Amino acid sequence: MSFHVSIRIFPPPRPRPSGPGGRASLAGPARAQNAKAGPAEALYQDNPKGQQRCDICLNFEDPDQCRLVEGPISPKGWCQFFAARENAR
């Protein structure tokens, strides 16, 4: 009795674009490290969402910039990437 063993090695899967216009999403591995999301992609709004607002977010850069969202933003704004600083009030 003989056995035939076959071993196949497949390459790792490639990241696929998932955002609008074929761009990768912000969380996707294919997105450039320094690229920022547009306000629409970040679901940015000029007003807070409850207690959550840009000026207490880890990504906010005074006076009106964000590490993750393009363009000037309102310190009282909000987006889906909100992450409160430890000492936020």
Backbone hydrogen bonds, N-H to C=O, Kabsch-Sander energy under -0.5 kcal/mol:
donor,donor_aa,acceptor,acceptor_aa,energy
5,V,3,F,-0.5
8,R,6,S,-0.5
10,F,8,R,-0.6
18,S,23,R,-0.6
19,G,23,R,-4.3
22,G,19,G,-1.5
23,R,20,P,-1.2
28,G,25,S,-0.9
31,R,28,G,-1.2
35,A,32,A,-1.0
37,A,68,L,-3.1
42,A,38,G,-2.1
43,L,40,A,-1.0
44,Y,39,P,-2.8
45,Q,78,W,-2.6
49,K,52,Q,-2.4
50,G,48,P,-0.7
52,Q,49,K,-1.8
54,C,77,G,-2.2
55,D,75,P,-2.8
56,I,53,R,-1.6
57,C,54,C,-2.3
58,L,83,A,-3.3
60,F,57,C,-1.2
61,E,65,Q,-3.4
65,Q,61,E,-2.5
66,C,69,V,-0.6
67,R,59,N,-2.4
70,E,37,A,-2.9
73,I,64,D,-2.5
77,G,74,S,-2.2
78,W,45,Q,-2.3
80,Q,42,A,-2.8
82,F,79,C,-1.6
85,R,56,I,-2.6
88,A,85,R,-1.5
